[in-house]
Amino acid sequence: MIVEINPADYLVAGCTGKSGHRTFYIQAAKEGEILTILCEKFQVQQLAGGIRQFIERLHEKYPDLEIDVLSDTEPELQLRQPIEPMFRAGEISIGYDQDSELMILIAQEIGKEGSAIEDDSEVVTARLWATPLQMLQMANHGEEQASRGRPICGNCMQPIDSEGHFCPKSNGHK
């Protein structure tokens, strides 16, 4: 099944919950219809980096492409209610259509418990079309949200919980 929003009037990557227990989403809307996709923090981070690199290459090829980021307006960059994900993202990819001058974000459903879905007709694929500027704004906001997580231990590079942290490299010392 393919679900398409073309073009999106609203596109955001964000999260809910407290550090250490956050849930990340990609959300798009058109004419009041909201599509929410559940994803992992690392997917948001990788997508943000990928979008920036992709847009840099696009700008080299198409110098007239508008990519100046607008100032982050809080209401437009917040997840909208209700937050009801259609599926959990497995693969996420991006592309560009020169004729429409729109980028596309394609997110494909992952199977239950991380297993592959056997029948391709059961796989949900979302195609979200937006301007390069919208994609860049989503990438910047999503990465900023992901960076607000727990601090990282300088010894073992693992997140430090608010209750404390056992660092395997400290050999039992605090």
Order of alpha helices (4+ residues) and beta strands (2+ residues): beta-beta-beta-beta-alpha-beta-beta-beta-alpha
